[in-house]
Amino acid sequence: MRIESRHNGPPGSGNGGWSAGVFATAAGDTGPVEVTLRRPPPLDTELTYADGEVRDPAGELVAEVRPAGAIDAVVPPVDLVTAAAAATRYPGLVEHPFPGCYVCGPQRADGLRIFPGRLADGRTAAPFRAPEGVSTATVWAALDCPGGWTVLAPGRPYLLGRIGAVVSALPEPGDECVVTGALLGVDGRKAFVHTSLYGPDGALLGAARATWIAR
């Protein structure tokens, strides 16, 4: 099990959502799964999974994986036109803590290019075109950054600490999807968010709840 270098988040480490999706897939649990990142997932490194733990070659704990309770935290959808308009207001186009992020980095022409902008009610929304080779990890990745951007602000970077997700179905390559995010609250350095991914027909493809930690 490896997180390839192209699936980075912050420089030198894996995107949190993509990495969590890879770890959840390794766990083989078909229901809702929760992944807690204990350290930045290393890139291009052979990782092992056993008994709910992901470890690096030195035996250091990278993540913990466990079944999650029901994830019914659904963020209401918006139409594609509204999501595209929100993306033009994406703060990361002006200032981004990790502009090379595979999911939301504006410098990544080869990334997912999910640019979540704010709606009037404080939610985030963005269009998402499913890439070739879409996988469960792709959906986890799409459910990651739109939650973080409900709380990220200039000079206030956050990193994913924990994410629980359920994937109902995979989009087809080329599908024009919409992802939405909502901030539930902030407690000290922790921000609690929900995200949802919708297919072209409005069907819910996946939902997540996550905890982000201020750096």
C-alpha positions in Angstrom: 0.0 0.0 0.0 1.5 3.3 -1.2 0.5 6.9 -1.4 2.0 8.0 -4.7 3.7 11.4 -4.8 1.1 12.9 -7.2 -1.5 12.4 -4.5 0.1 14.9 -2.1 -1.5 17.4 0.1 1.0 19.6 2.0 4.5 19.2 0.4 6.0 15.9 1.2 2.9 14.2 2.5 -0.2 12.6 1.2 -3.5 14.4 0.8 -5.5 13.5 3.9 -8.7 12.5 2.1 -7.0 10.4 -0.6 -4.8 8.7 2.0 -7.7 8.0 4.3 -9.6 6.5 1.3 -6.6 4.2 0.5 -6.4 3.1 4.2 -10.2 2.5 4.4 -10.0 0.4 1.2 -7.2 -1.6 2.7 -9.3 -2.3 5.8 -11.9 -3.9 3.5 -14.9 -2.6 5.5 -17.9 -2.0 3.2 -19.7 0.2 5.7 -18.9 3.6 7.1 -15.2 3.9 8.0 -13.4 6.4 10.2 -9.7 7.1 9.7 -7.6 9.1 12.2 -4.3 10.4 10.9 -1.6 10.2 13.5 1.1 11.7 11.4 1.3 13.1 7.8 1.0 10.1 5.5 4.5 9.6 3.8 4.7 9.5 0.0 6.1 6.7 -2.1 6.6 4.6 1.0 5.4 1.0 1.5 2.8 1.1 4.3 1.3 -1.9 6.0 -2.2 -2.4 7.4 -3.0 -4.8 10.3 -5.5 -4.8 13.1 -6.8 -1.3 12.4 -3.4 0.3 12.2 -1.4 1.7 9.3 2.4 1.7 9.9 5.5 2.8 8.0 8.5 0.6 7.4 10.0 1.7 10.7 6.9 0.6 12.5 5.7 4.2 13.2 1.9 4.6 13.4 0.5 6.6 10.5 -3.2 6.1 10.9 -5.9 4.2 12.7 -8.9 2.8 10.9 -12.1 1.6 12.5 -15.8 1.1 11.6 -17.8 4.3 12.0 -21.3 4.8 13.2 -24.0 5.9 10.7 -22.9 8.9 8.7 -26.1 10.8 8.1 -24.4 14.2 8.1 -25.6 15.3 4.6 -24.9 18.8 3.3 -27.7 19.9 1.0 -26.8 20.0 -2.7 -26.8 23.0 -5.1 -27.0 22.8 -8.9 -24.0 22.8 -11.1 -24.4 26.4 -12.2 -24.4 27.6 -8.5 -21.4 25.4 -7.7 -19.5 26.8 -10.7 -20.3 30.4 -9.6 -19.1 29.6 -6.0 -15.8 28.2 -7.4 -15.0 31.6 -9.0 -14.9 32.9 -5.4 -12.5 30.2 -4.2 -10.1 31.9 -1.7 -7.4 29.5 -2.7 -7.0 31.1 -6.1 -5.7 34.2 -4.2 -3.9 32.6 -1.2 -3.4 28.9 -0.6 -1.4 27.3 2.2 -0.7 24.3 -0.1 -1.1 25.4 -3.7 0.2 22.1 -5.0 -2.5 20.0 -3.2 -3.7 17.2 -5.5 -7.4 17.9 -4.6 -7.7 21.7 -4.3 -4.4 23.2 -5.4 -4.6 25.7 -8.2 -1.1 24.9 -9.3 -2.1 21.3 -10.1 -3.3 21.0 -13.7 -3.2 17.2 -13.2 -5.2 17.3 -9.9 -8.8 17.1 -9.1 -9.1 20.9 -9.2 -11.9 21.1 -6.7 -12.2 24.8 -5.9 -14.8 25.3 -3.1 -16.1 28.8 -2.7 -18.5 30.2 -0.2 -22.3 30.3 -0.6 -24.4 33.0 1.0 -25.3 30.7 3.9 -21.6 29.9 4.7 -21.5 26.5 3.0 -18.9 25.7 0.4 -19.7 24.3 -3.0 -17.7 23.3 -6.1 -18.1 21.4 -9.3 -16.1 18.2 -9.6 -15.4 16.4 -12.9 -14.7 12.7 -12.1 -11.3 11.7 -13.6 -10.3 8.6 -15.5 -9.6 5.7 -13.1 -12.0 7.0 -10.5 -11.9 5.0 -7.3 -13.1 4.9 -3.7 -10.1 7.0 -2.7 -11.1 9.6 -5.3 -14.4 10.1 -3.6 -12.8 10.3 -0.2 -10.4 12.9 -1.6 -13.3 14.9 -3.1 -15.0 14.8 0.4 -11.9 16.2 2.1 -10.9 19.7 1.1 -14.4 21.3 0.6 -14.8 20.8 4.4 -11.5 22.4 5.2 -12.3 25.4 3.2 -15.3 26.2 5.4 -12.8 27.3 8.1 -9.6 28.0 6.2 -8.7 31.6 6.0 -5.6 33.7 5.1 -3.0 33.0 7.8 -5.0 30.3 9.4 -4.1 26.9 7.9 -5.7 23.7 9.1 -4.9 20.0 8.4 -7.2 17.0 8.3 -7.0 15.1 11.6 -9.9 12.6 11.3 -12.5 11.7 8.6 -15.3 9.3 8.6 -17.0 8.6 5.3 -19.5 6.4 3.5 -19.3 5.9 -0.3 -22.7 4.9 -1.8 -21.5 4.8 -5.5 -18.7 5.9 -7.7 -19.2 8.5 -10.4 -18.4 7.6 -13.9 -15.3 9.1 -15.5 -16.2 12.5 -16.9 -19.3 12.9 -14.7 -20.0 16.5 -13.7 -20.6 16.3 -10.0 -21.1 18.8 -7.2 -19.5 18.7 -3.7 -20.8 20.8 -0.7 -19.3 21.4 2.7 -20.6 22.9 6.0 -18.9 24.0 9.2 -20.6 22.7 12.3 -18.4 24.4 14.9 -15.0 25.2 16.2 -13.6 24.1 19.6 -10.1 25.5 20.2 -7.9 24.3 17.5 -10.5 21.8 16.2 -13.0 22.5 13.5 -15.9 20.1 12.8 -17.2 19.8 9.2 -19.5 17.8 7.0 -19.2 17.2 3.2 -21.4 15.6 0.6 -20.8 14.6 -3.0 -23.6 14.5 -5.6 -23.7 12.9 -9.0 -25.0 14.5 -12.2 -28.5 13.3 -11.5 -28.5 14.7 -8.0 -28.0 11.3 -6.3 -25.8 11.3 -3.1 -22.6 9.5 -3.9 -20.8 10.0 -0.6 -20.9 11.8 2.7 -18.3 12.5 5.4 -17.8 14.1 8.7 -14.3 15.3 9.6 -12.2 17.1 12.2 -9.6 19.6 11.0 -6.8 20.8 13.3 -5.3 24.3 13.2 -1.6 24.3 12.7 
